[in-house]
Amino acid sequence: SNYANNYILNNYNSVLKGDSELNVKENHWVKLDYVTWFKKIKNSFYFSYNLNKNPVQYDVNSVEVFQNYQLVNIDKSNENFKISNSLDRKFRFFDMNYTFYYSENNYYQKTANELNLIKQANYNAKFRMRTWFKEAPNFKLSYSYQLSNFKNKNDNFNSFSNLYLQIDYKLIEDLIMNFSYNLSVSD
């Protein structure tokens, strides 16, 4: 068979074995990367768009994991879109980075003889700062925030934030202690 093997674990996760592009009649993908420098600030821009026409999916009529599902042609198109921008600035002993991205997935899923349009949007912002001293101590500090909207029949909003701190400190000659702290919070 020319189809890839797909096992759906739940509505959010799946395992794919094989070439996912074999599961569609047409697959269109566009990607654009652009990098520019302005007054020692690196500006990176990324854009991608993917369109899958008439995807072949498994008919999910059972909750059992790794059950053999029946292949079904979906007469709809799945699409995803991502745009991101990153600003980087290096100084003598440290650098800073700010990244923002937005992504959107629109796809159809057939469950219990019903075809559902699922829309998912993600917004993410991240700030990072780190030092570059020749000898320790050095530190890295980052904070990120993500907001997700998952629409099936209802809207589900989730937020997630992460704070990360890492410190390298020289205790004695040739012995550097590394301390890391990570705080993750979701609603």
N, C-alpha and C positions, 0 to 999 in steps of 0.2 A: 504494500500500500504506500502511496505517496504522502499520506497524512502523517503529521507528527502525533505522538501520543501525549495526551494531556490528562492529568488527574486533578480534579478540583477538590481541595481540602475543605474549604468553606467559601463564603461569598467574597472574601478578600484575598485568599492565597490559592495558588495552584502550582503544580509541578509540570513542567513541559519537557518532553524528551523528543528531540528531532528539530527540524527546521520550522520555525513558526510561520515563515512566509509561504510554506506549502499549504497552510490552512486557509488561504484566501485566493480568490480568482485574480485580483489585482492588488498590488501593494505599491503605494506611492510614498516616497520619503524625501523631504527637502531639509537641508541643514545649512546654516550660515553662521560662521564664526568671524568676528571682527575685533581686532585689537588695535588700540591707538594710545599714544603717549601725549600727555599735555602737562607741562610744568612738573615733571617727575612723578606724575600720577598715571599709572597704567589703567586703562579702561578696557575691559573685555566684555563683549556683547555676544550672546549666543541665542540662536533661534532654531527651532526644529518643528516640523509638522509631518505627521504620518497619517495616511489614509489607507484603510484596508477595505476593499469593496467585496461584498458578498462573502463574509467569512464563514468557514465551516466550524461549528462548535459541537460540543457534546451536550446532549439533552440530559439535564440534571433532574432526575425524578426520584433520587434516593439520597440519603445523607451518608451512606456508607462510603468510607474512604477507599479509593482505588477500585471501585466497582467498574465494570466495563459499561461505558455509556454508549448510546447510539449516536452516530454522527448525523448532524442536521445542518442543512444549508440555510443560512440566515439571509434573507433578501434585503439586508440593510447594510450600512457602512459604519465601521468603527473608526474613530479618529482620536488622535492625541496631539497636543500642542504644548510647547515649552518655550519660555523666553526668560533669559537671565542676564543680569548685569553685575559686574564685579569691578570694584575700585581698589587698587593696591598702591600703597605709598611706602617707600623705603627711606629710612633716615640712617644716620651713622650707626647707631647701636640698636635700633628696633625697627619693626615694620608694622603696618596696620592694613587690614583688609575689611571691606564691607561688601557683602554679596546679597543680592535679592533675586528670587526667582518666582515665577508663576507657572503652574502647569495645569492642564485640563485634559481629562480623559472622558470621552463619550463612547460607550459601547453597549451592545445589546447582549442580554443573557436570557436563554430560554430555560425556564424552570416550571415544572408542573403544567406543561402544555400552555404556558403563558410567556409571551415575549416582552421583556422589560427593558426599557432604556435606563441605563445607569450613568449618571454624571458625577464626576469627581473633580474637584478643584483644590489646589494646594497653593498656599502663599507662604513663603519662607524668607526670613531676613536673618543675617548672621553678621556679627562683628567679631574680629579677632585682632589681638595685639600680642606681639612677642618681642623679646629682647635677643640681641646677638652679640653678647660680650664674649671675648676670647676665652675668658675663664669664668667659671660659675661664681656667683649665682645668676641664673637666667630664669625667666618666667614666660609662661604662655597663658593668656586669658582669652576665653571666647564665650560669647553668649549668642544663642539662636532662639528664634521664636517661629513656630509653624502653626498655621491655621488651615484646617481641612474641612471641606464641605462635601459630604457624600450623599447624593440624592438617588433614591430608588423610588419608593412610594412616599417616603417621608424625608425630610431634611435632617441630616445628622452632622452637627458641627463638633469638631474636636480641636483642641489647642494643645500644643506641646512646647515647652520651653526647656532649655538646657544651658547650664552654666558649668564651665570647665576651667580649672586652674591647675597648672603644673609648675613646679619649682624645682630647679636643679641647684644643689648647694654642695660646695666642696668641703668635706669634713676634714680630711687629711690628704696628703700627697697621693695622687692616683686613686682616690676614693671619693666618688661623687654620689650623694644621696639624691634620689628622685622622689618627689612627693607629688601625688596627683589627687585631685578632688573633683568629683563629678556630681552635679545635682540635676536631676531630670524631674520635671513636673508635668503631668497631663491632667486634663479634666475628666 
